[in-house]
Amino acid sequence: MRRITITLSLIAIVLTAVAQSITPQQAVDRFVSDPSMKHASVGVMFMTIDSGKVIAAANPELSVVTASTMKTITSVAALEKLGGKHRFCTKVNAVGKIHGDTLTGNVVIVGSGDPTLGTGFIKGIPSMPNEIADGLKKLGIKVIEGKILTDMSLYPTPYHSDWWDVGDLAQDYGAGVFPINYRDNTIRFNFNIDAKGRIFGGHFVPDVPGLAYIDNTRPAARKSVWPTLEYGSNSLVINGETASGKGKGRHSWIVANPRPDALLVMDVETALNTSGITVENKENLRPDKWETTLIAEHFSPELTDIVTSLLDRSDNMFTHALLRAIAVRNNGDLDQSGVNEVKRIFKGMGIDTESLFMRDGSGLARVNRSSVHLFCDMLRTVADKRYNDKRLTDLMPRAKKRIGNILPSTPLADDLSLKSGSMSDVQCFVGYYPAENPTIVWAILAGNYTCSRATLKNNMDRMLIGALLGK
């Protein structure tokens, strides 16, 4: 009797396990049929890498807002065109006549579009101001009669995408992309609000020449202030409302710096002064012979390191700089040229780009669209490719706590590599499984959902667990 009871118990356990198992398609159907997705634009796909078999999908051809998952598309195109070992090179020249220890002329920093100059996000990069000081010392130069100048001719204005919302341009995540990018193109702005709600004492740290601020606030019953950049100028505008007794004290913002080149010049002058090199800042110098002498060459980290950083932190400026780096220079629109080059590269890889509506490199433009099918085709195509001995999955962060609150307690926390993307009413993820030795690529793009973002992410967790672990 005991043996029969044990047997029946084992059968019950097996039947329960079978009842609890779920197919990948059932997991996807459960996700998209949730009431919160009734009005959503959503695409989901899981595809095998070896055969390209679609094991589960919903709306695979629908073009949906990508948010920052667009960064994977730009990164792959840059890796394909430039190579994983590519390094930006910024040259610094003495332009004028060197006689003895004196340069009758200027020091000119030639912009290369390197997004990493002075960055705080990648360790071990040499200080360009110190490299310039060391280069001048090697040439024996102790006096620069002219100025420290910057050559910004690599590409023309505007230095941000025409498709970025004007409200983003003053934010740290909306910093422009310049021929010379420096210290992540951001700067601190401090200001005070007195007891009557009046703003005073606004200043940038450091105090870069040419930057200004405009107080465009008005008194009201509440306090709500935010920054914008005045179009066509280097002025930060403080907008909104201030109220007596509310917000009193010191305030500090990290904002976009519209003059990163001027900040670099400041830091170079400081480094030269520390090294005992005098910059006289004379105008209209006329040496008897104009000569160009190389002072220094500054090299960025390798492209794989740049991509690793931008995918992990979702850096808009880094990524849009890559789009401009692969653009074909002509008299047309630089960013559109970059987009055209992305599509050309993908078509050469056999990837159909008909569903790709791309306007910038980073995904900050809210009009970017793509299908999950395109993402999976791209991820599958490059799955085994190595760039500087690294695959795309190696450059992507692990899932960890980047999705919902359920997945971190499962093996998927370490077994998924992914890129996330989010903006108002949009949440997206694309990636590989397993992260170390991928056999499946996957993409989830969702917009216009009606639940909270936290609930949506937990629902995505459940779908991933169901589709990949059968639970």
C-alpha positions, 0 to 999 in steps of 0.5 A: 500500500505504501508503494502505491501511495508513493507511486501515486505521489510521484505521478502527481508531482510529474503531472503538476510539473507538466501542468506548470510548464509553458511553451515560449509562444504561450509565454509571449501570448500571455504577455501581449494579451494582458489587459495593460497591453490592449492599446499598446504597440508591442513586438516580441521575438525569440529566434534561434541563432543556429537556424534562424528559427522563430520559436515565439513572436508577436507582431514581429514586423511592426515598427515600434519606438526603439528608445535606447535599444537603437544604440545596438544598431549604431554600435554594430554598424560602427564596429563593422565599418571602423573595426573593434580596435579603432581609436579616435586620434585628436591632433594638436599642432603648433601653427606659426614659427618656432624660434628658440623657446618661443612659438610665434603663433598658436596652438591648434587642437584639431577636433576628431569627434572623439566622444571620450576626451576628458570623460569621467566614465572610462578609466585610464585615459591620458589627460590631453592637457598634460599631453599638450604640455609634455609635447611643448616641453619636448619641443623646448617651447616655454612661451606661446605668443598667440592663443590656444585655439580649436579647429571645429571644422570636422563637421558643421552645426547643428551639434545635436540631432534635429530630431531631438526634442528641444526640452532635452538639449539642456539636460545632461543626457541631451548633450550635443556632439561636437568635433571637440567633445570634452568632459562628457559635454556637461557642466555644473550650474549652481544658483540660489533662490531667496526667501521671496522666490527670486533667483540669484547668483547663477554661475557655471562650475568651472566658469567657462568664458562665453556661457551665460544664463537667463532667468525666465521664471515668474512668481507663482504659488508653487515652485517648478523650475527647469533648464533649456538652452536658448537656441543659437546661443550659449545661454542656459535658460531657467524656466518655470515658476518660483514661490516665496518660501519654497525652494529657498537655498542653493540649487545645483544642476548638471546640464549640457555644455554648449562650449566643450571646446572652451572648457578644454582650452581652459584646462589646457591653459591651466596645465601649461601654466602649471608646467611653466609655459606662458600663453600670451594670447596676442592677436594678429601675429605675423611670423616670417613663415607659417609652419605646422609642427605636431605637438601631440596626438591623443588617442581614445580607447579602442572602439570595443571599450567605447561601445561597452561603456555606452551600452552599459550607461546608455550614453546618447552623446557617445553613440551619436558621435559614432553615427557621425564617425561612420557618416560619409562626409558630403554637402548633405545632412551629416546625421542622415548620411550616418543613417544611410551608412548604417542601412548600407552596412546592414544590407551588405550583411543581408539584413532587411532594413525596411522596418528601420526608421532611424533618425539619430544614433542614440534613440533619443529621437522619439520618432525612431522605429524598428521591428523586433525582427530586424533586431533579431536578424542583426543580433543573430548575424553578428552573434559569432563575430569578434571585434577586437576578440570580443562578441557583441554579447561580451560588450553588453551588460548582464540583466541583473536588476535591469528589468523587473523584480522577479528575474533577479532571483532566477538564473537569467539574471546572469544568463541574459546579456541585453540593452535596455531602452526607455522613455515616456510610455516606452520600454524595450529590451534586446539581447542574447541567451545564454550570455556566455554562449548564446543560442537564442536572440530576443527582442521586446519593444513595447509602447503605450501600455496602461500599467505602471512601468514596474508592472510592465517590467515584471510582466516582461520578467515572467515572459522571459522566464516562461519563454527561456526556462519554461516556467 
